[in-house]
Amino acid sequence: MSDRKRVSQAFYIITVILLGLASRSYGKQMPGWLAAYSGDVLWGLMVYLMVGFLQTKQKVLHTALIAFAFSALIEFTQLYHAPWIDAIRSNKLGGLLLGYGFLWSDIICYGIGIATGAVLEFLYYRKNVSKR
């Protein structure tokens, strides 16, 4: 079981958001594959961190499963196009949160970001528990 600190989680969330925005702003200076996928990987990591922020005592695996289910749900909603939701997506913030169009590669990237967060958190807690 994890015992996340909300202040630390908030710092990580803000850092990942800034990195994600930077990946969108400076994509032309990055290799093509990194520019194409880094934002989605970071989005998955951000969702993982946000679930951890809300569920501070939740197990790492459970946090990862919730984050993946949420991310996949958001991706699948991109198959739905009604004027009201497309209006939200046309706003920059709405587009960053809800995405624009469904891609299987996005789901894979979310999984990679979530798995990265889960593995790093698991290793962190395993290291700190062994010190006690």
C-alpha positions in Angstrom: 0.0 0.0 0.0 1.2 3.5 -0.8 1.1 6.5 1.4 1.3 9.3 -1.0 1.9 12.9 0.1 -0.5 15.3 -1.6 2.1 18.1 -1.7 4.6 15.8 -3.5 1.9 14.5 -5.8 0.8 18.1 -6.7 4.5 19.0 -7.5 4.8 15.9 -9.8 1.5 16.7 -11.5 2.5 20.3 -12.2 5.9 19.1 -13.5 4.4 16.5 -15.8 1.8 19.1 -17.1 4.6 21.5 -17.9 6.6 18.8 -19.6 3.6 17.9 -21.6 2.9 21.4 -22.7 6.6 21.8 -23.6 6.4 18.6 -25.7 3.6 20.2 -27.7 5.2 23.7 -28.0 8.7 22.5 -28.9 7.9 19.4 -30.8 9.7 20.6 -33.9 13.0 20.6 -32.0 12.5 16.9 -31.0 12.9 13.7 -33.0 9.7 12.9 -34.9 8.7 9.8 -32.8 9.3 11.7 -29.5 7.3 14.7 -30.6 4.5 12.4 -31.8 4.1 10.3 -28.6 5.7 12.1 -25.6 2.6 14.2 -24.9 0.4 11.2 -24.8 2.8 9.3 -22.5 3.0 12.3 -20.2 -0.8 12.6 -20.3 -1.1 9.0 -19.0 1.5 9.7 -16.3 -0.5 12.8 -15.3 -3.7 10.8 -15.0 -1.9 8.2 -12.8 -0.5 11.0 -10.6 -3.9 12.6 -10.3 -5.6 9.4 -9.3 -2.8 9.0 -6.7 -3.4 12.5 -5.5 -7.1 11.7 -5.0 -6.5 8.2 -3.5 -3.4 8.7 -1.3 -3.7 5.3 0.4 -4.5 3.2 -2.7 -2.3 0.4 -3.8 0.0 1.1 -6.8 -1.7 -1.5 -9.0 -5.2 -0.3 -8.2 -4.2 3.3 -8.9 -2.7 2.2 -12.3 -5.9 0.3 -13.2 -8.2 3.2 -12.4 -5.9 5.6 -14.4 -5.8 3.3 -17.4 -9.6 2.8 -17.3 -10.2 6.5 -17.1 -7.6 7.2 -19.9 -9.1 4.6 -22.2 -12.6 5.9 -21.5 -11.5 9.4 -22.5 -9.9 8.0 -25.7 -13.0 6.1 -26.6 -15.2 9.2 -26.1 -13.3 10.7 -29.0 -15.3 8.4 -31.3 -18.4 10.5 -30.3 -18.9 13.7 -32.1 -21.7 15.9 -31.2 -21.7 19.7 -31.5 -21.5 20.3 -27.8 -18.5 18.1 -27.2 -16.7 19.2 -30.3 -17.2 22.8 -29.1 -15.4 21.8 -25.9 -12.6 20.1 -27.9 -12.2 23.2 -30.1 -11.0 25.1 -27.0 -7.3 24.5 -26.4 -7.8 23.3 -22.8 -10.8 21.1 -23.8 -8.7 19.6 -26.6 -5.8 18.9 -24.3 -8.1 17.2 -21.8 -10.5 15.3 -24.1 -8.4 14.9 -27.2 -9.6 15.2 -30.8 -9.7 11.9 -32.5 -9.5 8.2 -31.5 -6.1 6.5 -32.0 -5.1 3.1 -30.7 -1.5 4.4 -30.4 -2.8 6.9 -27.8 -4.1 4.1 -25.6 -0.7 2.4 -25.8 1.1 5.7 -24.9 -1.3 6.2 -21.9 -0.4 2.7 -20.8 3.3 3.4 -21.1 2.9 6.6 -19.0 0.8 4.9 -16.4 3.1 1.9 -16.2 6.1 4.2 -15.8 4.5 6.0 -12.9 3.5 2.8 -11.3 6.9 1.2 -11.6 8.7 4.3 -10.3 6.3 4.6 -7.4 6.6 0.9 -6.6 10.4 1.1 -6.6 10.4 4.3 -4.5 8.1 2.7 -1.8 10.0 -0.6 -1.9 13.3 1.3 -1.3 11.9 3.4 1.5 10.2 0.5 3.2 13.4 -1.5 3.2 15.2 1.4 5.0 12.8 1.2 7.9 
